Amino acid sequence: MTAPDRCARLPLAVLRARLLQRLQWHRSLHDAQRDPRNALARLADLRRWQQRRLAAGFAAFLAEPRTRPAAEFFLSDLYGDRDFSGRDRDVARVLPKMAKLLPTRMLVAATDGIELAALSHAFDLRMAAALDRALALAAPIDTAAYAAAYRHVGLPRLRRQQIVLVGRIGGALDQAVRMPALWSLLKMCRVPARLAGLDELQSFLERGFGAFRTLDGAQDFVGRIVAAETAVSRRLFAGDPDPFRAE
């Protein structure tokens, strides 16, 4: 039985509590007053560097018409270097109420999405602080500096969890696009979402659905991403001088 299947068997009250707990964690991590690392200039530098690195690793996906939309969605909306605070505020506003209405599987997927966003930001804060200490003010991030910071931050189990969550979210999107009623409902929500000030969340969901609809099955696409990122993480921890090479 997979982890999402096990989670889907939990009582709804437990699933809702887990979702709210992760939302609170997400808010706390992004609070600049609670965590001054949010103001580090290195944080933006790090995100740009990571996005460029991932774009290079996604070259094969981007070159293939069938996988290009999904690859672009991953790069822009899951791994992007832009500010996601508006989208995240939208999610935080609606999910506590939606948790009472969402099907169990979608509630699990929403919880995974919030956990991934929070975990990724927590790692970025630690990495940015490590790079800020290790590099001179104007020094650019390079592979050696990134790898050293990665090993300094450590926490390999949580790094594995980060990759597992990417795979689970990709699988959840793949399942969702196979349900025509969800796509129709999403399109019907455009005007209500705009009136409610949820434009960024609506746009994110439509881009995700649209991208995964072109795949006609995302198992291979998501599996290749998980395998590649698992290999990269293993090489980074091992001190491999070329951790981002294609295998």
C-alpha positions as CSV (number, residue, x, y, z in Angstrom):
1,M,0.0,0.0,0.0
2,T,1.4,3.4,-0.9
3,A,1.8,6.3,1.5
4,P,-1.2,8.3,0.0
5,D,-3.4,5.2,0.3
6,R,-2.4,4.8,3.9
7,C,-3.1,8.4,4.6
8,A,-6.5,8.2,2.8
9,R,-7.5,5.6,5.4
10,L,-7.0,8.0,8.3
11,P,-10.1,9.6,9.9
12,L,-11.0,12.9,8.2
13,A,-10.5,14.8,11.4
14,V,-6.9,13.6,11.6
15,L,-6.3,14.6,7.9
16,R,-7.8,18.0,8.5
17,A,-5.6,18.5,11.6
18,R,-2.5,17.5,9.7
19,L,-3.4,20.0,6.9
20,L,-3.9,22.9,9.4
21,Q,-0.7,21.9,11.2
22,R,1.3,22.2,8.0
23,L,-0.4,25.5,7.1
24,Q,0.7,26.9,10.4
25,W,4.3,25.6,9.8
26,H,4.3,27.2,6.4
27,R,3.1,30.6,7.7
28,S,5.7,30.6,10.5
29,L,8.6,29.8,8.2
30,H,7.7,32.7,5.9
31,D,7.3,35.2,8.8
32,A,10.2,37.6,8.4
33,Q,9.8,38.8,12.0
34,R,10.1,35.3,13.4
35,D,12.9,34.2,11.0
36,P,15.2,37.0,9.8
37,R,16.7,34.6,7.3
38,N,13.8,35.5,5.0
39,A,15.5,38.8,4.4
40,L,18.8,37.3,3.3
41,A,19.9,38.5,-0.2
42,R,21.4,35.0,-0.6
43,L,17.9,33.5,-0.5
44,A,16.9,35.0,-3.8
45,D,20.3,34.2,-5.3
46,L,19.9,30.6,-4.2
47,R,16.5,30.2,-5.7
48,R,17.7,31.6,-9.0
49,W,20.7,29.2,-9.0
50,Q,18.5,26.2,-8.2
51,Q,16.0,27.1,-10.9
52,R,18.8,27.4,-13.5
53,R,20.2,24.1,-12.4
54,L,16.9,22.3,-12.6
55,A,16.2,23.9,-16.0
56,A,19.4,22.3,-17.3
57,G,18.4,19.0,-15.9
58,F,15.0,19.2,-17.5
59,A,16.5,19.8,-21.0
60,A,15.2,16.5,-22.4
61,F,11.7,17.1,-21.1
62,L,11.7,20.6,-22.5
63,A,12.7,19.4,-25.9
64,E,9.8,16.9,-26.1
65,P,6.4,18.4,-27.1
66,R,4.5,15.9,-24.9
67,T,6.4,16.6,-21.7
68,R,7.3,20.3,-22.3
69,P,4.1,21.8,-20.6
70,A,4.5,19.6,-17.5
71,A,8.3,20.4,-17.3
72,E,7.6,24.1,-17.6
73,F,4.9,23.9,-14.9
74,F,7.4,22.1,-12.6
75,L,10.1,24.7,-13.2
76,S,7.8,27.8,-12.9
77,D,5.3,26.7,-10.2
78,L,7.0,24.1,-8.1
79,Y,10.7,25.0,-8.4
80,G,10.4,28.6,-9.6
81,D,12.5,31.5,-8.4
82,R,9.7,33.9,-8.2
83,D,7.6,35.0,-5.2
84,F,4.8,32.6,-4.4
85,S,3.5,34.5,-1.4
86,G,0.3,35.5,-3.1
87,R,-0.6,32.0,-4.2
88,D,0.3,30.7,-0.7
89,R,-1.9,33.3,1.0
90,D,-4.7,32.2,-1.3
91,V,-4.2,28.6,-0.3
92,A,-4.0,29.5,3.4
93,R,-7.3,31.4,3.1
94,V,-9.4,28.7,1.5
95,L,-8.0,25.3,2.5
96,P,-9.2,25.3,6.1
97,K,-12.8,25.7,4.8
98,M,-12.2,23.4,1.8
99,A,-10.9,20.7,4.1
100,K,-14.5,20.0,5.1
101,L,-15.5,19.5,1.4
102,L,-12.5,18.0,-0.3
103,P,-12.5,14.3,-1.2
104,T,-10.1,12.3,1.0
105,R,-7.5,11.8,-1.8
106,M,-7.5,15.5,-2.7
107,L,-7.2,16.4,1.0
108,V,-4.1,14.2,1.2
109,A,-2.7,15.8,-2.0
110,A,-3.3,19.3,-0.6
111,T,-1.5,18.4,2.6
112,D,1.4,17.0,0.6
113,G,1.6,20.3,-1.4
114,I,1.7,22.5,1.7
115,E,4.3,20.1,3.3
116,L,6.5,20.3,0.2
117,A,6.3,24.1,0.1
118,A,7.2,24.4,3.8
119,L,10.0,21.8,3.7
120,S,11.5,23.4,0.6
121,H,11.5,26.8,2.2
122,A,13.0,25.5,5.4
123,F,15.8,24.0,3.4
124,D,16.3,27.2,1.4
125,L,16.5,29.2,4.6
126,R,19.2,26.9,6.0
127,M,21.1,26.8,2.7
128,A,21.0,30.6,2.2
129,A,22.4,31.1,5.7
130,A,25.2,28.6,5.1
131,L,26.1,30.3,1.8
132,D,25.9,33.7,3.4
133,R,28.5,32.6,5.9
134,A,30.7,30.8,3.5
135,L,30.8,33.3,0.5
136,A,32.0,36.9,0.3
137,L,29.3,39.4,-0.3
138,A,29.6,39.7,-4.1
139,A,30.8,36.1,-4.7
140,P,28.5,34.1,-7.0
141,I,27.1,30.7,-6.0
142,D,28.9,27.8,-7.8
143,T,28.6,24.1,-7.7
144,A,31.3,23.6,-5.1
145,A,29.8,26.2,-2.7
146,Y,26.3,24.8,-3.2
147,A,27.4,21.3,-2.5
148,A,29.3,22.3,0.6
149,A,26.3,24.1,1.9
150,Y,24.1,21.1,1.1
151,R,26.3,18.8,3.1
152,H,26.5,21.3,5.9
153,V,22.7,21.5,6.2
154,G,22.5,17.7,6.1
155,L,19.2,16.1,7.1
156,P,19.3,13.4,4.4
157,R,16.0,11.8,5.6
158,L,14.2,15.0,5.1
159,R,15.9,15.5,1.7
160,R,14.5,12.1,0.7
161,Q,11.0,13.2,2.0
162,Q,11.2,16.3,-0.2
163,I,11.7,14.2,-3.3
164,V,9.0,11.7,-2.2
165,L,6.6,14.6,-1.9
166,V,7.4,15.8,-5.4
167,G,6.5,12.3,-6.7
168,R,3.3,12.1,-4.8
169,I,2.1,15.5,-5.9
170,G,2.9,14.7,-9.5
171,G,0.9,11.4,-9.1
172,A,-2.0,13.3,-7.5
173,L,-2.1,15.8,-10.4
174,D,-2.1,12.8,-12.8
175,Q,-5.1,11.3,-11.1
176,A,-6.9,14.6,-10.9
177,V,-6.7,15.2,-14.7
178,R,-8.3,11.8,-15.3
179,M,-11.5,13.1,-13.6
180,P,-13.3,15.3,-16.2
181,A,-15.7,16.7,-13.6
182,L,-12.8,18.3,-11.7
183,W,-11.5,20.1,-14.9
184,S,-15.0,21.4,-15.6
185,L,-15.5,22.5,-12.0
186,L,-12.2,24.3,-12.1
187,K,-13.1,26.3,-15.2
188,M,-16.5,27.2,-13.7
189,C,-14.6,28.6,-10.7
190,R,-12.8,31.3,-12.7
191,V,-15.2,34.2,-12.0
192,P,-15.9,33.3,-8.4
193,A,-12.2,32.9,-7.8
194,R,-11.5,36.4,-9.2
195,L,-14.3,37.9,-7.2
196,A,-13.0,36.3,-4.1
197,G,-9.4,37.5,-4.7
198,L,-8.1,34.0,-5.4
199,D,-6.7,34.7,-8.9
200,E,-3.2,33.4,-8.2
201,L,-4.5,30.1,-6.8
202,Q,-6.9,29.6,-9.6
203,S,-4.2,30.3,-12.2
204,F,-1.8,27.9,-10.5
205,L,-4.5,25.1,-10.6
206,E,-5.4,25.7,-14.2
207,R,-1.7,25.6,-15.3
208,G,-1.2,22.4,-13.4
209,F,-4.2,20.7,-14.9
210,G,-3.5,22.0,-18.4
211,A,0.1,20.8,-18.2
212,F,-0.6,17.3,-17.0
213,R,-3.5,16.8,-19.5
214,T,-1.0,16.9,-22.3
215,L,1.0,14.0,-20.8
216,D,-1.6,11.3,-21.2
217,G,-0.2,9.6,-18.2
218,A,2.5,11.1,-15.9
219,Q,4.0,8.0,-14.3
220,D,7.1,7.9,-16.5
221,F,7.6,11.7,-16.3
222,V,7.3,11.9,-12.6
223,G,9.3,8.7,-12.1
224,R,12.2,10.1,-14.1
225,I,12.2,13.3,-12.0
226,V,12.2,11.4,-8.8
227,A,15.0,9.1,-9.9
228,A,17.2,12.0,-11.2
229,E,16.8,14.1,-8.1
230,T,17.4,11.1,-5.8
231,A,20.7,10.4,-7.7
232,V,21.7,14.1,-7.4
233,S,21.0,14.2,-3.7
234,R,23.0,11.0,-3.2
235,R,26.0,12.4,-5.1
236,L,25.8,15.7,-3.2
237,F,26.0,14.0,0.1
238,A,28.8,11.8,-1.2
239,G,31.0,14.8,-2.2
240,D,30.9,13.9,-5.9
241,P,32.7,16.7,-7.9
242,D,30.0,16.5,-10.6
243,P,26.8,15.9,-8.7
244,F,24.4,17.3,-11.4
245,R,25.6,15.2,-14.4
246,A,23.0,13.3,-16.4
247,E,23.1,9.5,-16.0
